[in-house]
Amino acid sequence: MIVGIDLGTTHSLIGYHGPDGPVLIPNALGELLTPSVVSVDADEALIVGRAAVDRLITHPQRTVASFKRWMGTNRVSRLGKHALRPEELSALVLRALVADAESHFGSPVTEAVISVPAYFGDAQRKATRIAGELAGIKVERLINEPTAAAMAYGLQQRDGGGRFLVFDLGGGTFDVSILEMFDGVMEVHASAGDNFLGGEDFLSALRDACLRELKVDAASLTASEDAQLRRRLESAKRELSNTSGGPVDVDILLGGEPRRWQIDEAGFSRLCEPLVQRMRAPLERAMRDARLAPGQLDDIVLVGGASRMPLTARLVSRMFGRLPLRHINPDEAIALGAAVAAGMKARDESLEEIILTDVCPHSLGVDTAQDDGRGQVTTGLFSPIIHRNATVPVSRVERYQPMRDQQTQVEFNIYQGESPRVENNVKLGTISVKVPARAAHENPVDIRFTYDVNGLLQVEATIVATGQTHEVVLQQNPGVLTQDEIRQRLAALSQLKVHPRDQQENLLVIARAERLYEELLWARRDLQDALVRFRMVLDGQDPLQIREHRADFARMLESIEAQG
């Protein structure tokens, strides 16, 4: 069975293509969205998903979220005794999703199509594939999130085709893609984006304003207070997105003192204006690269949970003079599209055969030096081999020569980016090629870059004088694990203790009770007594008694939380 997965910054989803179209699979709690959060309990067992969210408040040193933003880096999160890289944390989320799918099907899931931000670079895409490998699944394809969203909307099935802009604002990333549909082909003309712009940044803007107006130093907050504040502000942000503009109160306990802050939709929009301006640049770049005027677009699609904010629809309406499409739940659109792509991979007969073409989101090239002929050499110049928004798969070659006569080795640093100076671009690695000792102009080296449909880069170096060709493995990229490291990490992950899927509801009510204990001083005695009783029932291992007691406990927690 092949599934489609949206591996998101804040939430992740899994689905498949059924006889009547794409279907999303609920987790053990009956929810379609599984929070991309990982925690470790006192027994060093891992908790993934909704139960881990409340532990951001009660156990902030043992819980981590938003790790998708670190994909392709060597950042390590320490949770209890465990030191986990971003791809390992992502693998734990993938494992939880796959377990839900296997429970749904009653059979193993071995393959997946996983969505990634269109603006993800080489290291981030490789890290995503490695996360799949660590989770025990074969990643059949990485599909760009805006392309998946277009498939969810069925744009590929429209009679007569058309041109569409997909605006994808998720929890941690922002992507824009311009697609054209014609004769069974879905072609991406241009992609742009920002890997560090998403709903989390709008939340941070709220947090900074709240602390500033309450005259509270951010450095004075405990980790638990900060997590509580973020949770309250996230609720306020959602409320602002669903109200007619009236004020929203944020009540929070800071330093043992109850505080209240008020914000309305107009104030939120003013706070976020710098972030809105950051969204304009990728939109303008994508339109410029596609050589389109706003009037040449047939439709605009909004996806990603953060696109619910009214300010995003206002931005699109101002820039393009029309209202966007958003009739599919923006949290679910990408997962639904990934499920369609999985169905295509499985050659589902209910799907029309379409050809997907995508683009390379970044220019890729090497560093070079230039001699002005008077003995002055300028180094650190970027020489693109594949230009951004080239249709993939793509293979391009450029010829270079050594700087000096009789040089026996040539070194190239490989970069992605758009700046003429390599110092402003992202270094992917270094390659070194041995060449015969000859005059420089008689000793060229051909460097070929091949960028595949998964957005992964391969490099070949050919010594023209000898005809020798070497496939080069990029080194010095701290964000990409070697095969040996992958094997070691896989072995280590297999030893980790993970709470069984059927315990998720119990873990959730315990985590919620502990979070309320931390937040509500007046309810602590009742919560402590209830926690002790529930743990005693769990120790009794009677499924019926556990289910009944859990339902009573959950109702009690609902009542306490409603009283605030």
ZIVENPE-V993472 format. One record per helix or strand of 2 or more residues. SS is the DSSP state (H for helix, E for strand). FROM is the first residue (numbers start at 1). TO is the last residue. If there is no record, write none. Layout:
SS & FROM & TO
SS & FROM & TO
This chain:
E & 2 & 7
E & 11 & 18
E & 21 & 24
E & 34 & 35
E & 37 & 40
E & 46 & 48
H & 50 & 58
H & 60 & 62
E & 63 & 65
H & 67 & 70
E & 76 & 79
E & 82 & 85
H & 86 & 105
E & 111 & 116
H & 122 & 134
E & 138 & 144
H & 145 & 152
H & 155 & 157
E & 162 & 169
E & 174 & 182
E & 185 & 194
H & 199 & 213
H & 218 & 220
H & 223 & 242
E & 248 & 254
E & 257 & 263
H & 265 & 271
H & 273 & 290
H & 294 & 296
E & 299 & 303
H & 305 & 308
H & 310 & 320
H & 333 & 345
E & 355 & 359
E & 364 & 371
E & 377 & 386
E & 391 & 392
E & 394 & 401
E & 409 & 416
H & 422 & 424
E & 426 & 434
H & 440 & 442
E & 444 & 451
E & 457 & 463
E & 468 & 472
H & 483 & 494
H & 501 & 519
H & 521 & 540
H & 543 & 563
